[in-house]
C-alpha cells in the first residue's frame, strides 16, 4: 500500500521514550567518575511534555535530585534548585533511533533577575552517565557559542584546590592542558535545622531558639571542561528547563516564557553583627551567617520551593489567582467604561491617602471593586473622567476628598459621574447611584507617627479623610507594623517587583517561612500594607512604589496573609 513502511522521526508518546530509557539507559551502571549527588537523579515522567524543535516533536522530562542547589553567587548565597535547571531531552536522530540527553542550564545573574526576553548563560548537554556531549554559552544580542568538549566527567570535591569560580581555569588535581577551560559550578545541599543558640543584636535575631532555619552546605562542584569556542551551523536549538514539581514548565528560553528554571538572590539573612548558631548536619554548630532562611526555587511559573506547598496553600493560591484573573479580564477587554491603573505622584498631597482608601476597598471587594473608573464625557473639558471608586455589583460611585473640600463640591462631581455613566456605561445591577455602603475607617497615619487617618462617608457618594490627633471610638485599629518588620517587608517587595511571575506562591512561601510577619500583615488593613511599602518614597523621594507591580504585590501579600 502507498506509504506503508515510511519511518517517522517524531516521537509518538511518553511511553515510547520511557520504554527506551528503562531498557537502554536507566539500567546502566553509570560512570564512577560522576559525583554521587549528580548520579542521584530521577525522571519525573508525570510532568513530561512535548515541544516542537526544528519541526520535530521532542520530549522533555524534568529531573528530580536529592535536595541539591546550584550556587549562582557564593557571596550573596543566591541559589537555585537543580530540579529546576535539569531535564532529559528525548528525540529521534536522522536514522530514527531515540536519543537521550541530559540538559543542565546555568543562567547568568541578569537572566535570573528577570531580563528574560532571551536566554543568557551557559548550557551543558550530557548523556545519562554524565559524559559531556555539547556545551553552549548565550549572551544578549549575540550568536550562541558552541564549545569543543572534554567527554569524561571531572570529579571534584571540597578537597580540590581548583577555583570554584565559574568560567575560570582549574588547577591542582583538576589541572588541564592550556586552552581547556573548566566551568565549575558550586553545589550545596540544604537541611532544616533547629536553632540552638542566639545572641541578639539591636533587638533582632534571625530566629528564636526552638525554631528552625535552613542550613546549606557546599558538597562539591559540577565541573564541565571545554575548549574552543566555535560557531555551529546550524545552531542547535536550546531546550528550556523544567521543574520536577510542575507540568509543562515552558518553552524555549529565547521566547521569554517560563522554563529554564529560575533563581532568586535573597537578602543577607542577618547583619554581620548578629551572632547565632544552628544545629547543623552531623551535629555541627553552624553560624547564622551561613544559613539562607528564604530560598524560593524559581522566578518561573512552575518553580518548586524548599517549603513544600500544602493543599491549603494551593487552594489559597487558586483563590487569589481567580480574583486576579477576573480583574485582568476587565483590563484586557475594556468596555467604554473600565477601571484603570492610573497612579498619580505619591509626593502630591492626598495621593497616598487616595491609594490607601482605593486599594483597601478593592481588597475588600474582589472582582467588583474598581478604581480610577474611566467614564466618557465626565472630564472637566468633556473628555474622559475618572471616578475614584466604583462597585459594578451595586452600581455605586464614590469620590475621595480631603475633609477640607466642601461636601457640595464633592457631591457635584459624583453627580456628574453618575449622569455620564447612565449614558455610556452599562450596568447589570440597576441604575448608577451615589455610593452608600462605606463604614468608617480609622488607621494609624502612614506618615505622621502617633496620629490617625480617619476615613468616612460624609455624604452619599463622598468619602472624606482627615488627620486626627486622637481617636477614642471603641473599635479595634489595624495593626501598625514595627519598623524592623516594615523594613523586612519592603525589602521583600522590592525583590519581587523585579519579576512578579508566580507571585502568589512566592508570597505564601515567604509568609510560611517568616511566620512572625503574618500576624502584622493580617491585622493591618491593606491601606496600611501599602503605606508601609511606599513610606520610603515619602521620606527619601525614591523607590519603586510608583510602579503598579508594587501594589499588586501589596494586595497579594495582604490577601494571602488574611487567608492563612
C-alpha positions in Angstrom: 0.0 0.0 0.0 1.2 3.5 -0.7 3.0 5.0 2.3 3.5 1.7 4.1 6.7 1.4 6.0 7.5 5.2 6.0 9.6 6.0 9.1 8.6 8.9 11.3 11.3 11.0 13.0 8.8 12.3 15.6 8.4 10.8 19.0 4.9 9.3 19.3 4.3 9.1 23.1 5.8 9.4 26.6 5.6 5.6 26.9 7.8 5.2 23.8 10.5 7.4 25.4 10.1 5.8 28.8 10.4 2.3 27.5 13.6 3.2 25.6 15.0 4.8 28.7 14.2 1.9 31.1 15.6 -0.7 28.6 18.7 1.1 27.3 19.7 4.0 29.6 18.5 3.9 33.2 19.7 0.4 33.8 23.3 1.2 33.1 25.8 1.0 36.0 26.9 4.6 35.3 30.2 6.4 35.4 32.3 6.1 38.6 33.8 9.5 38.0 30.4 11.3 38.3 29.8 12.7 41.7 27.2 10.8 43.8 25.0 13.9 44.3 24.7 14.2 40.5 24.1 10.4 40.0 21.1 10.5 42.2 18.6 11.8 39.7 15.1 10.5 38.8 13.0 11.3 35.7 9.6 12.7 36.7 7.6 11.2 33.9 4.2 12.6 35.1 5.5 16.1 34.4 6.9 15.4 30.9 5.7 17.4 27.9 6.2 17.6 24.1 7.6 20.6 22.3 8.4 21.2 18.6 12.1 21.8 17.8 13.2 22.3 14.2 9.8 20.9 13.0 10.1 17.7 15.0 8.3 16.6 18.2 10.7 16.1 21.1 10.0 15.2 24.7 11.3 17.0 27.9 11.2 15.2 31.2 12.1 17.1 34.4 14.7 15.5 36.7 14.4 15.2 40.5 17.7 15.4 42.5 18.3 14.8 46.2 17.7 18.3 47.5 20.8 19.9 45.9 21.1 23.5 44.8 23.3 25.3 42.3 25.0 28.4 43.9 24.6 31.3 41.5 26.6 33.7 43.8 28.6 32.5 46.7 28.8 35.9 48.3 25.0 36.6 48.4 24.0 32.9 48.8 21.9 33.1 45.7 20.8 29.5 45.0 18.7 27.6 42.5 17.4 24.0 42.9 18.9 21.6 40.4 15.4 20.2 39.9 14.6 23.5 38.0 17.8 23.5 36.0 17.9 19.9 34.6 15.8 17.7 32.5 16.0 14.8 30.0 15.6 15.5 26.3 14.3 12.7 24.0 14.3 12.9 20.2 14.9 10.7 17.2 18.0 11.2 15.1 18.2 11.0 11.3 18.4 7.2 11.5 15.2 7.2 13.5 16.9 6.0 16.7 15.8 7.5 20.0 18.4 9.7 21.7 18.5 10.6 25.4 20.3 13.8 26.5 20.7 15.3 30.0 20.4 19.1 29.7 21.7 21.4 32.5 21.2 25.2 32.4 23.3 27.7 34.3 21.7 31.1 33.6 23.6 34.3 34.4 22.5 36.8 37.0 20.8 39.1 34.6 18.5 36.4 33.4 17.8 35.2 36.9 16.8 38.7 38.0 14.2 38.9 35.3 15.8 40.1 32.0 14.2 37.2 30.1 13.4 38.3 26.6 16.2 35.9 25.6 18.2 33.3 27.5 21.6 34.3 28.7 24.0 31.9 30.4 25.5 28.5 29.8 24.1 25.1 28.8 25.8 21.8 29.1 24.3 18.6 27.5 25.5 15.2 28.8 24.5 11.6 28.4 22.8 9.9 31.4 26.2 8.9 32.8 27.5 12.5 32.8 29.7 12.4 29.8 29.7 15.8 28.2 28.3 15.9 24.7 27.8 19.6 23.9 28.3 23.0 25.6 26.9 26.4 24.7 27.1 29.9 26.0 24.5 32.6 25.3 25.0 36.4 25.6 22.3 39.0 25.0 22.2 40.1 21.3 25.0 37.7 20.3 25.1 34.5 18.3 25.2 31.4 20.6 28.7 30.0 21.0 29.4 26.2 21.0 32.5 24.6 22.5 34.5 21.5 22.0 34.1 19.3 25.0 36.1 17.0 27.2 33.8 13.9 27.3 35.0 12.4 30.6 33.3 13.8 33.7 35.5 15.8 36.1 35.1 14.7 39.7 35.7 17.4 42.2 35.3 17.5 45.9 35.9 20.1 48.6 39.5 18.9 48.8 40.0 20.2 45.3 42.4 23.2 45.1 40.7 24.3 42.0 38.8 27.5 41.9 35.1 27.5 42.4 34.7 30.5 40.1 32.6 29.8 37.1 34.3 30.0 33.7 37.9 30.0 35.2 40.8 27.7 34.6 41.0 24.9 37.1 44.3 24.0 38.8 45.9 21.4 41.1 44.3 18.0 40.8 41.9 19.3 38.2 44.6 20.8 36.1 44.0 20.5 32.3 46.2 21.4 29.3 46.4 25.0 28.4 43.4 26.1 26.4 41.0 23.9 28.4 38.5 25.9 30.4 36.5 24.2 33.2 33.2 25.7 34.2 33.0 25.0 37.9 29.5 25.3 39.5 29.3 25.0 43.3 26.7 22.6 44.6 25.1 22.8 48.1 22.7 20.5 50.0 20.2 22.1 52.4 18.7 20.9 55.6 16.1 22.3 58.0 17.9 22.6 61.3 16.8 23.6 64.8 18.2 26.9 66.3 20.2 26.1 69.4 21.8 29.4 70.3 21.1 33.1 69.8 22.8 36.3 70.7 20.7 39.3 69.8 22.0 42.5 68.2 19.9 45.6 68.3 16.9 43.5 69.3 16.9 41.5 66.1 17.7 37.9 65.5 17.3 35.5 62.6 15.2 33.1 64.5 14.5 32.1 68.1 15.9 29.1 69.9 13.5 26.2 69.4 12.6 27.4 65.9 14.1 26.0 62.7 16.1 27.5 59.8 17.5 26.2 56.5 21.2 25.4 56.5 23.0 24.9 53.2 26.4 23.3 53.0 28.7 23.1 49.9 29.2 19.5 49.0 31.2 19.8 45.8 31.2 21.2 42.2 29.6 20.3 38.9 32.6 20.8 36.6 32.5 20.7 32.8 35.6 21.3 30.8 35.6 22.8 27.3 37.8 24.3 24.6 37.1 26.5 21.6 34.8 28.2 21.0 33.4 27.5 17.6 30.2 28.6 15.9 27.9 25.7 14.9 25.9 25.8 11.7 23.1 25.3 12.0 22.9 26.3 15.7 21.2 23.7 17.8 18.0 25.0 19.4 18.5 25.2 23.2 15.7 23.4 25.1 14.1 25.0 28.1 14.4 24.0 31.7 11.8 22.4 33.9 10.6 21.8 37.4 10.1 18.4 38.9 7.1 19.7 40.7 5.1 21.2 37.8 3.8 20.3 34.4 4.8 21.7 31.1 7.3 24.1 32.6 7.9 26.1 29.5 9.1 26.8 26.0 12.4 27.9 24.6 14.3 30.3 26.9 14.7 32.7 23.9 10.9 33.1 23.9 10.9 34.8 27.3 8.4 32.3 28.6 8.6 30.1 31.6 11.3 27.4 31.6 14.9 27.0 32.3 14.4 27.1 36.0 15.0 30.4 37.7 16.6 31.9 40.7 16.2 34.3 43.5 19.0 36.0 45.3 17.8 36.6 48.9 19.0 39.4 51.1 21.6 38.6 53.6 19.8 36.7 56.3 21.2 38.8 59.2 23.5 41.7 59.6 27.1 40.6 60.2 26.9 41.9 63.8 24.4 39.2 64.8 25.8 36.0 66.2 23.6 33.0 66.0 24.1 29.3 65.6 22.0 26.4 64.5 22.4 22.7 64.9 23.7 21.6 61.5 24.2 18.3 59.8 26.3 15.7 61.8 25.9 17.7 65.0 27.9 20.7 63.7 27.1 24.2 65.2 26.9 26.5 62.2 26.9 30.3 62.4 23.7 32.1 61.3 25.6 33.9 58.5 26.0 30.6 56.7 22.3 30.0 56.5 19.7 31.0 53.9 16.3 31.4 55.5 14.4 32.0 52.3 15.2 30.3 49.0 12.4 30.4 46.5 13.2 27.9 43.9 12.3 29.8 40.8 11.0 33.0 39.4 9.2 31.0 36.8 5.7 29.8 36.6 6.3 26.3 37.7 9.0 26.7 40.4 9.3 24.3 43.3 10.2 25.6 46.8 12.3 24.5 49.7 9.0 24.9 51.6 6.5 22.3 50.3 3.2 23.9 49.5 0.3 22.2 51.2 -3.2 21.6 49.8 -4.4 24.5 51.9 -1.7 26.7 50.3 -2.6 25.6 46.8 -6.3 26.4 47.4 -5.3 29.9 48.7 -3.2 30.4 45.6 -6.1 29.3 43.3 -8.5 31.7 45.1 -6.2 34.7 44.7 -5.4 33.8 41.1 -9.1 33.6 40.3 -9.6 37.1 41.8 -6.7 38.5 39.9 -7.8 36.7 36.7 -11.2 38.4 36.8 -9.6 41.8 37.3 -7.2 41.1 34.5 -10.1 40.2 32.2 -11.7 43.6 32.9 -8.4 45.4 32.0 -7.7 43.2 28.9 -11.1 43.6 27.4 -12.3 47.0 28.5 -15.7 48.4 27.5 -16.3 52.1 27.1 -16.1 52.3 30.9 -13.5 50.4 32.9 -11.2 50.5 35.9 -7.7 51.7 35.2 -4.3 51.6 36.9 -3.7 55.4 36.9 -1.4 56.1 39.8 -0.5 59.8 40.1 2.5 61.1 42.0 2.8 59.9 45.6 4.6 63.2 46.6 1.5 65.2 45.8 -0.7 65.9 48.8 -3.5 63.4 49.1 -2.1 60.8 46.7 -1.1 58.4 49.4 -4.4 58.7 51.1 -6.2 58.0 47.8 -4.1 54.9 47.3 -4.8 53.6 50.8 -8.5 54.1 50.5 -8.8 52.7 47.0 -6.7 49.6 47.5 -8.4 48.8 50.8 -11.8 48.9 49.1 -10.6 46.8 46.1 -9.1 44.2 48.5 -12.4 44.1 50.5 -14.4 43.9 47.3 -12.6 41.5 44.9 -13.9 41.2 41.4 -16.3 44.1 41.6 -14.4 47.0 43.2 -12.6 49.2 40.6 -10.5 52.3 40.9 -10.0 55.3 38.6 -13.0 54.2 36.7 -13.0 55.7 33.2 -16.3 57.3 32.2 -16.7 59.0 28.7 -17.7 62.7 28.8 -17.3 63.1 32.5 -14.0 65.0 32.4 -13.8 68.8 33.0 -13.4 69.5 29.3 -15.8 66.9 28.1 -13.4 64.0 27.7 -13.0 61.0 29.9 -13.2 61.5 33.6 -12.1 59.0 36.3 -14.2 58.2 39.3 -12.2 57.3 42.3 -14.1 54.1 43.3 -16.8 52.2 41.5 -18.6 49.0 42.6 -20.0 47.3 39.5 -22.1 44.8 41.5 -24.1 47.6 43.3 -23.6 50.4 40.7 -22.2 52.6 43.4 -19.8 55.5 42.6 -17.6 57.2 45.2 -15.4 60.3 45.1 -12.5 60.7 47.6 -11.7 64.1 49.0 -9.8 65.6 52.0 -12.1 66.9 54.7 -11.2 70.5 53.6 -13.2 70.1 50.4 -16.8 71.1 50.7 -19.3 68.4 50.6 -21.3 70.3 47.9 -18.3 70.4 45.6 -17.6 66.7 46.0 -21.3 65.8 45.6 -21.4 67.8 42.3 -18.5 65.7 41.0 -20.3 62.4 42.0 -23.5 63.5 40.2 -21.5 64.4 37.1 -20.0 60.9 37.0 -23.5 59.3 37.6 -25.1 61.3 34.8 -22.5 60.4 32.2 -22.3 56.7 33.4 -26.0 56.4 32.8 -25.4 57.4 29.2 -22.2 55.5 28.4 -21.7 52.7 31.0 -23.8 49.6 31.1 -24.9 48.4 34.5 -26.3 45.0 35.3 -27.1 46.0 38.9 -29.6 48.7 38.3 -29.1 52.5 37.7 -25.9 54.1 38.7 -26.1 55.8 42.1 -24.2 57.5 44.8 -22.1 55.2 46.9 -23.8 54.4 50.2 -22.1 51.4 51.8 -18.8 52.5 53.3 -18.3 52.0 57.1 -15.9 54.4 58.9 -12.2 53.5 58.9 -9.6 54.7 61.3 -5.9 53.8 60.6 -2.6 54.8 62.1 -1.4 57.7 59.9 1.2 56.5 57.4 3.5 59.5 57.6 2.6 61.1 60.9 3.5 58.9 63.8 1.1 59.0 66.8 -1.7 60.4 64.7 -4.6 58.7 62.9 -6.2 58.8 59.5 -10.0 58.8 59.7 -11.9 57.9 56.6 -15.7 58.2 56.5 -18.7 58.7 54.2 -19.7 62.3 54.8 -22.5 62.3 52.2 -23.9 59.8 49.7 -21.0 59.1 47.3 -18.5 61.3 49.1 -15.6 59.7 51.1 -13.5 62.2 53.1 -10.4 61.7 55.1 -8.8 63.7 57.9 -5.8 63.6 60.2 -6.8 63.1 63.9 -4.6 63.7 66.9 -6.5 61.2 69.0 -9.4 58.8 68.3 -11.3 57.2 71.1 -14.1 55.3 69.5 -14.2 51.7 70.9 -13.1 49.9 67.8 -10.1 47.8 67.0 -7.5 49.6 65.0 -5.4 47.9 62.3 -2.0 46.8 63.5 0.9 49.2 62.6 4.0 47.2 61.9 7.2 47.7 63.9 9.9 49.3 61.8 12.1 46.2 61.7 9.2 44.2 60.2 8.3 47.1 57.9 11.9 47.2 56.5 11.8 43.4 56.1 8.5 43.7 54.2 9.8 46.5 51.9 13.0 44.6 51.1 10.9 41.5 50.1 8.6 43.6 47.9 11.5 45.3 46.2 12.9 41.9 45.3 9.6 40.6 44.0 9.0 43.7 41.9 11.9 42.7 39.7 9.8 39.7 38.5 6.2 39.2 39.6 5.6 35.8 37.9 4.4 33.1 40.2 3.7 35.8 42.7 1.2 34.0 44.9 3.5 31.0 45.5 6.4 33.3 46.4 4.3 35.3 48.8 2.9 32.2 50.6 6.3 30.6 50.8 7.7 33.8 52.3 4.9 34.1 54.9 5.2 30.4 55.8 8.9 30.8 56.3 8.5 34.1 58.2 5.5 33.4 60.4 6.3 36.4 62.7 5.2 38.6 59.8 1.8 37.1 59.3 0.0 38.5 62.3 1.1 42.0 61.5 0.1 41.8 57.8 -3.1 40.0 58.7 -4.0 42.6 61.3 -3.2 45.5 59.1 -5.7 47.0 56.6 -4.5 46.7 53.0 -4.0 50.5 53.2 -1.5 50.1 55.9 0.4 47.5 54.0 0.6 49.9 51.0 1.6 52.8 53.2 4.4 50.7 54.7 5.7 49.9 51.3 5.6 53.5 49.9 6.9 55.2 53.1 10.4 55.1 51.8 9.3 57.2 48.8 7.7 59.8 51.1 10.9 60.1 53.2 13.6 59.6 50.6 11.9 60.6 47.4 13.0 57.5 45.6 11.7 53.9 45.3 9.6 51.5 43.4 6.2 52.1 44.8 5.0 54.3 41.9 5.2 51.0 39.9 1.9 49.2 39.6 3.6 45.9 40.4 4.2 47.2 43.9 0.5 47.4 44.6 -0.3 44.1 43.0 2.3 42.6 45.4 0.9 44.5 48.4 -2.6 43.3 47.7 -1.4 39.7 47.2 0.6 39.9 50.4 -2.4 41.1 52.4 -4.8 38.7 50.7 -2.6 35.6 51.3 -1.8 36.6 54.9 -5.5 37.0 55.6 -6.2 33.5 54.3 -3.5 31.7 56.3 
